[in-house]
Amino acid sequence: MKLRPRLTNDQIKARLILIVGVGLTIVFVASIGTILYGIQFVTQPATMAESDKEAWSLLSPLMMSLSGVLAGILAANGLKSDKDKKDPDA
């Protein structure tokens, strides 16, 4: 049985970022899809119930936080550590 070579720290970090990013994206897309389904296809009464108002007011900061975390992961992924940079004059 042939063993696979061990992963480097950069490869492990890249896989971890990918897994977290995909997981958060799935949650974000599912939440948006559920909200859109509830708005378009579920019959709503003329006046909104108090519990529904509270649920909608809770979803807004949740979705903003998820989108902020996704943007942060994408932005941090573009940053490279100083040890990877080499002096171009050398």
C-alpha positions as CSV (number, residue, x, y, z in Angstrom):
1,M,0.0,0.0,0.0
2,K,1.4,3.3,-1.1
3,L,1.0,6.2,1.3
4,R,0.3,9.7,0.1
5,P,2.9,12.4,0.9
6,R,2.3,14.6,3.9
7,L,0.7,17.9,3.3
8,T,2.6,21.1,4.0
9,N,1.3,23.8,6.3
10,D,0.3,26.0,3.4
11,Q,-1.7,23.1,1.8
12,I,-3.5,22.4,5.1
13,K,-4.3,26.1,5.5
14,A,-5.6,26.3,2.0
15,R,-7.9,23.3,2.5
16,L,-9.2,24.7,5.8
17,I,-10.0,28.1,4.2
18,L,-11.8,26.2,1.4
19,I,-13.9,24.1,3.8
20,V,-14.9,27.1,6.0
21,G,-15.6,29.2,2.9
22,V,-17.8,26.6,1.3
23,G,-19.6,25.9,4.5
24,L,-20.4,29.6,5.1
25,T,-21.4,30.0,1.5
26,I,-23.9,27.1,1.7
27,V,-25.4,28.6,4.9
28,F,-25.6,32.0,3.3
29,V,-27.2,30.8,0.1
30,A,-29.7,28.6,2.0
31,S,-30.7,31.5,4.2
32,I,-31.3,33.8,1.2
33,G,-33.2,31.1,-0.6
34,T,-35.4,30.5,2.4
35,I,-36.1,34.2,2.8
36,L,-37.0,34.6,-0.9
37,Y,-39.2,31.5,-0.8
38,G,-41.0,32.9,2.3
39,I,-41.5,36.2,0.6
40,Q,-42.7,35.0,-2.8
41,F,-44.6,31.7,-2.3
42,V,-46.0,31.7,1.2
43,T,-49.3,33.5,1.6
44,Q,-49.0,36.3,4.1
45,P,-51.8,38.0,6.1
46,A,-52.4,41.7,5.6
47,T,-50.7,42.6,8.9
48,M,-47.5,41.0,10.1
49,A,-47.6,39.2,13.4
50,E,-45.2,40.5,16.2
51,S,-43.2,37.3,16.2
52,D,-42.7,37.5,12.5
53,K,-41.4,41.1,12.9
54,E,-38.9,39.9,15.5
55,A,-37.7,37.0,13.2
56,W,-37.1,39.4,10.3
57,S,-35.3,41.9,12.6
58,L,-33.1,39.0,13.7
59,L,-32.3,37.8,10.2
60,S,-30.9,41.1,9.0
61,P,-27.8,41.3,11.3
62,L,-27.3,37.6,10.9
63,M,-27.1,37.9,7.1
64,M,-24.8,41.0,7.4
65,S,-22.5,39.0,9.7
66,L,-22.3,36.0,7.3
67,S,-21.6,38.2,4.4
68,G,-18.9,40.1,6.4
69,V,-17.2,36.8,7.4
70,L,-17.2,35.6,3.8
71,A,-15.7,38.8,2.6
72,G,-13.1,38.6,5.4
73,I,-12.1,35.1,4.4
74,L,-11.8,36.0,0.8
75,A,-9.7,39.1,1.6
76,A,-7.5,37.3,4.1
77,N,-6.9,34.5,1.5
78,G,-5.3,37.1,-0.8
79,L,-2.7,38.1,1.8
80,K,0.5,36.2,1.8
81,S,3.0,35.8,4.7
82,D,6.3,37.6,4.6
83,K,8.3,34.3,4.5
84,D,6.9,33.6,1.0
85,K,8.2,36.8,-0.4
86,K,11.7,36.7,-1.8
87,D,13.9,39.7,-2.4
88,P,13.8,40.3,-6.2
89,D,17.3,41.9,-6.2
90,A,19.0,38.7,-4.7
